[in-house]
């Protein structure tokens, strides 16, 4: 019964957090990008797509990694190993955050950025307004193709290099924890 309550609480938390993050980023992105050139918006779009792909790789890697080598590294006090073990022990939540929350938000943002690029191009070159539908289809198809291809390539890497990816991710998290003094991977209670 306790696990069921925790599961329901987690799902509600995920819903609320995702809603507010997506709302904030979506509205902020739309207003923010109006002041950028089309070329800078394209660069930011590539960054957003890359972030989505990287988090997808991390989400897959934590579910495919072996826990034992990370425990061995943690026993030797290797920097980031404790964080790697935490990621693997919480693979379901890490994968949900990385693949679903970050992945879906970056997907939504890239679509909004694509729409902003289309509107900017039409505003700048009025002759393109007659090709608005085709331009819309082509840009959104390009965004989807880049995202799906990147994630397909990333999944292969994540499965084949899961332990190395989790190791690198653990080191990054340990570095962030060291610099900020905040613990992202500390258990609130003992055990899992």
Number of C-alpha atoms within 10 A of each C-alpha: 6 7 8 9 10 11 12 12 12 13 12 12 12 16 12 12 13 18 13 11 13 19 13 11 16 20 12 11 16 15 11 11 18 15 11 13 12 18 10 13 19 17 11 16 21 16 14 21 23 17 16 25 27 20 23 25 28 27 29 25 29 31 21 18 25 15 18 10 15 25 17 14 17 17 11 10 11 13 16 23 25 22 25 31 26 22 27 22 16 15 20 14 17 21 23 16 19 23 21 20 22 23 24 16 21 25 19 16 21 26 18 19 24 22 17 20 24 21 18 18 18 17 12 12 10 11 11 16 16 10 11 16 11 12 17 16 11 13 16 19 13 13 20 16 12 16 22 14 13 18 22 15 13 20 21 14 15 26 18 14 16 23 21 14 22 31 25 16 20 23 19 16 19 23 14 14 16 11 9 9 10 11 13 12 17 11 10 7 6 6 6 8
